[in-house]
Amino acid sequence: MINVTFVRRAADRRIVSFAVEGHAKYAKPGKDIVCAGVSAISVGTVNAIEALAGEELPVKMKNGWLSSDIPALADEASDARMQLLLESMAVMLDTIAKSYGKHVVIQELLHNPL
C-alpha cells in the first residue's frame, strides 16, 4: 500500500511537508498503474515546483519513498505558485485514492509550530 502524508501548518493550512511511501501492489512491478500514477504525480510536482516557482526542494528519494520539507519562500508570488502546485498534487493523489483506496491512503496532519 502507498501511504501519502501531508503536514499542514494549523494556522493557515499551508503544506509544510509531504511524504509518499510504499508500493501499491495493484499489479506486478512494471505493470502497476497505481504506483506509476502516484510516482508521476509526486515526482512531476517536485519538478514543476523547480521549473515554475524556481525552488529546488530538499527532497529525499529512494525506491518507494519520496519526501520533502517545504520551505517558505521570501518571494510571495513564488511561494503562492509552489503552494498551488502542492495543493494540485494533493487533489490528484486524492483522486487516485478514491478510485484505488485499497492501494493508496492519504492522511493530513496539522502542525502547530511553537
Buried (B, 14 or more C-beta within 10 A) or exposed (E): BBEBBBBBBEEEEBBBBBBBBBBBBBEEEEEBEBBBBBBEBBBBBBEBBBEEBEBEBEBEEEEEEBBBEBEEBEEEEBBEBBBBBBBBBBEBBBEBBEEBEEBBEBEBEEEEEE
